Each structure stands twice: as structure tokens, then as C-alpha cells.
């Protein structure tokens, strides 16, 4: 999975580094090192925020783990808040970058929707840190994400992808009319998210084994089927 440093803060930093290299004759390797350092900071910060939330995460711990300094992190990301927003943007960007590789255009609408739903389920299951980050931001009522200047641009392709599949399905006569792509995205995301966020408590309360391969596969199949039944005529 590609994971480039593409947050607004890091873009700004890289542009400054590139200009400095051009002016001062600094070797391009320094720019690459800067990009690598920023990427490392984001990866370590992601784990810190995933485990401890926004309030519990410490910049000192991130600086120590990345062998950088608190001052450097503040310079690149303008503080803890800026770093947290960059982490959120990168988390959403990762899933959005993978989705085009599904090549849904090569599948008929029904199988394309099955593929997308299955992928979303698998991604959430395999990336519980992403779920924890989103849960943390919802605890804060989305206050930090609201300050992002790129989050809509990052996520709009997900709706456009579902819209294309849905419109093909309607045109072919397989899907019923009157549905909104955003509602399909919500349904797919909600079920995939809940499968991770509430799996432990749900299993405990109802004394169910939710961890076995058979249970995981059954929930995956049920979620896909629920989405398909929603759109079929």
C-alpha cells in the first residue's frame, strides 16, 4: 500500500525544502530525507493517537520515538493539533488510494458493489487503528477534522465511485431508483465500522464467538448481502 506524505502541512514543508535546495545548492537527497522524516513522524504519531486518543497522546513521546525533536514537529505541523489533523487526513487518504485498484469498472454493477462492500469490510477489520482514530474524532464532535482544508477533496472520490456503480446498475435495470450514493456509502461504512468498534462488547454481552474465521466470514457475507438487497429491484 502506498503511503506518501501528502498532507497539506507536509506538502508545504517539502516545497520549502525544495526551494531551499535549489537556492543553496543542497543535494536532492536532503529533500528525500526530509520527506522520509515527515513520513516517519506521521506513522509514529498515528500509532500514538490511535492508542491514546488526542488528549492522551504526547508530542514528546512521538519526538523520542522518531529521534527528532519537539521543536521540529512543531515547525512542520504547527503543533499537536496540526499533527493530529495531518494524521486524520493520512488515515482517510490511505483507504481512498486503494479503492481505485479494485477496478470496479471491469465488473457488472452487482459484483462491483459486492467487491466494494467486501473490501470496505476487510479494510476496517485489518486496520482497527483507523476505526479508533475515527471514534476519537467523533468523541470530539469532528472539531479537528472540520479544520482540515482537504478532507472533502480526499473523500469525495468514494462517493463518486459508488455513484458510478449505482448509476450503471440503474441503467442496466438491476438496481432500483431513488437511492442516494451517500446513503449507500453510509450503510457500507457503518456496518464495516461497527464490526470493529463494537465487536468485543457485542460478543461479551451476547456470549458469542466473533473472532473465529467462520464468524468473520459469515458477518462479511451478511453485510454484503444486506447492501445488495437494498439496491436490487
C-alpha positions in Angstrom: 0.0 0.0 0.0 1.4 3.4 -1.0 1.6 5.9 1.9 3.1 9.1 0.6 3.4 12.2 2.7 0.6 14.1 1.1 -0.9 16.2 3.9 -1.2 19.9 3.4 1.4 20.6 6.1 4.0 18.2 4.7 3.4 19.5 1.1 4.2 23.0 2.4 7.3 21.8 4.1 8.5 19.8 1.1 8.0 22.8 -1.2 10.1 24.9 1.2 12.8 22.3 1.4 12.9 22.0 -2.4 13.2 25.8 -2.8 16.0 25.9 -0.3 17.8 23.1 -2.1 17.5 24.9 -5.4 18.8 28.2 -3.9 21.6 26.9 -1.8 22.7 24.0 -4.0 21.6 21.4 -1.4 21.6 17.9 -2.8 18.2 16.4 -3.6 19.0 13.6 -1.1 18.3 16.1 1.7 14.8 16.7 0.3 14.2 12.9 0.2 15.5 12.6 3.8 13.1 15.4 4.8 10.2 13.5 3.2 11.2 10.3 4.9 11.4 12.0 8.3 8.0 13.5 7.9 6.6 10.2 6.9 8.1 8.6 9.9 6.6 11.3 12.2 3.2 10.6 10.7 3.4 6.9 11.1 4.6 7.1 14.7 2.0 9.9 15.5 -0.7 7.7 14.0 0.1 4.9 16.5 0.3 7.3 19.4 -3.1 8.9 18.6 -4.7 5.5 17.9 -3.7 4.2 21.3 -4.1 7.2 23.5 -6.6 9.5 21.7 -6.0 13.2 21.2 -5.8 14.1 24.8 -3.6 11.3 25.9 -1.1 11.5 23.0 2.2 13.2 23.8 4.4 15.1 21.3 7.4 14.3 23.5 6.8 10.6 23.0 6.5 11.0 19.2 9.7 13.0 19.1 11.6 10.4 21.1 10.3 7.5 19.0 11.2 9.3 15.7 14.6 10.5 17.0 13.6 14.1 16.1 12.8 17.0 18.4 9.5 18.5 19.6 10.6 21.7 18.0 11.0 20.1 14.6 7.5 18.5 14.9 6.0 21.9 15.8 7.9 23.5 12.9 6.5 21.0 10.3 3.0 20.6 11.7 2.4 23.8 13.7 1.7 21.9 16.9 -0.1 18.9 18.3 -3.4 19.9 16.6 -1.8 20.3 13.2 -0.1 16.9 13.6 -3.4 15.2 14.6 -5.2 16.7 11.7 -2.5 15.5 9.4 -2.8 12.0 10.8 -6.5 12.0 10.2 -6.1 13.2 6.7 -3.5 10.5 6.0 -5.8 7.8 7.5 -8.6 8.7 5.2 -6.3 9.1 2.3 -4.9 5.5 2.6 -8.3 3.8 2.1 -9.2 6.2 -0.7 -5.9 5.5 -2.5 -6.6 1.7 -2.5 -10.2 1.8 -3.8 -9.3 2.7 -7.4 -7.2 -0.5 -7.6 -10.4 -2.6 -7.2 -11.2 -1.8 -10.9 -14.9 -1.8 -10.3 -15.4 -0.6 -13.9 -14.4 -4.1 -15.1 -17.3 -5.8 -13.1 -21.0 -5.8 -13.6 -22.8 -3.4 -11.2 -23.9 -6.1 -8.7 -20.5 -7.7 -8.5 -18.8 -4.3 -8.3 -20.9 -3.4 -5.3 -20.2 -6.8 -3.7 -16.4 -6.2 -4.3 -16.5 -2.7 -2.8 -18.5 -3.8 0.2 -16.2 -6.7 0.9 -13.2 -4.5 0.5 -14.5 -2.0 3.0 -15.3 -4.7 5.5 -11.8 -6.2 5.1 -10.1 -2.9 5.4 -11.8 -1.9 8.6 -11.2 -5.3 10.1 -7.5 -5.2 9.2 -7.0 -1.6 10.3 -8.5 -1.2 13.7 -6.3 1.8 14.2 -8.3 3.7 11.6 -11.5 2.8 13.4 -10.0 4.1 16.7 -8.9 7.4 15.1 -12.4 8.0 13.7 -14.0 7.1 17.0 -11.7 9.6 18.8 -12.6 12.3 16.3 -16.3 11.6 16.8 -15.8 11.9 20.6 -14.6 15.4 19.8 -17.6 16.0 17.6 -15.4 16.3 14.5 -14.0 19.6 15.7 -10.5 18.9 14.5 -11.5 17.4 11.2 -13.6 20.4 10.5 -10.4 22.5 10.3 -9.0 20.3 7.6 -8.8 22.1 4.2 -8.6 18.9 2.2 -10.8 16.2 3.9 -13.7 16.7 1.4 -11.4 16.5 -1.5 -9.8 13.3 -0.1 -13.2 11.6 0.4 -15.3 12.8 -2.4 -13.9 10.1 -4.8 -15.5 7.4 -2.6 -19.0 8.9 -3.3 -18.2 9.3 -7.0 -17.2 5.7 -7.2 -20.4 4.4 -5.6 -22.4 6.8 -7.7 -20.9 5.4 -10.9 -21.6 1.8 -9.9 -25.1 2.7 -8.8 -25.9 4.6 -12.0 -24.7 1.7 -14.1 -26.9 -0.6 -12.1 -29.9 1.6 -12.6 -29.2 1.8 -16.3 -29.0 -1.9 -16.6 -32.3 -2.4 -14.8 -30.6 -4.3 -11.9 -30.9 -1.6 -9.3 -34.0 0.3 -8.1 -34.1 4.1 -8.5 -34.4 6.7 -5.8 -31.3 5.8 -3.7 -28.5 8.3 -2.9 -24.9 7.2 -3.2 -24.1 8.9 0.1 -26.6 6.6 1.8 -25.1 3.5 0.2 -21.7 4.7 1.4 -23.1 5.3 4.9 -24.6 1.8 5.0 -21.4 0.0 3.9 -19.2 2.1 6.2 -21.5 1.8 9.2 -21.7 -2.0 9.1 -18.0 -2.4 8.5 -17.1 0.1 11.2 -19.4 -1.4 13.8 -18.0 -4.8 13.2 -14.7 -3.5 14.6 -15.8 -0.8 17.1 -18.4 -2.9 18.9 -17.3 -6.5 18.3 -15.8 -7.0 21.7 -18.7 -5.7 23.7 -21.3 -7.3 21.4 -19.6 -10.7 21.8 -19.3 -10.3 25.6 -22.9 -9.3 26.1 -24.4 -12.0 23.9 -21.8 -14.7 24.7 -20.9 -15.1 21.0 -17.7 -16.1 19.3 -17.0 -13.2 17.0 -13.3 -14.0 16.5 -13.4 -17.3 14.7 -12.7 -17.3 10.9 -16.1 -18.8 10.4 -17.8 -15.9 12.3 -15.8 -13.3 10.5 -16.6 -14.8 7.1 -20.3 -15.1 8.0 -20.6 -11.4 9.0 -18.8 -10.4 5.9 -21.3 -12.3 3.7 -24.2 -10.9 5.7 -23.1 -7.3 5.3 -22.5 -7.8 1.5 -25.9 -9.4 1.2 -27.7 -6.6 3.1 -26.2 -3.9 0.8 -27.1 -5.9 -2.4 -30.7 -6.5 -1.2 -31.0 -2.7 -0.5 -30.3 -1.8 -4.1 -31.8 -4.6 -6.1 -35.3 -4.2 -7.7 
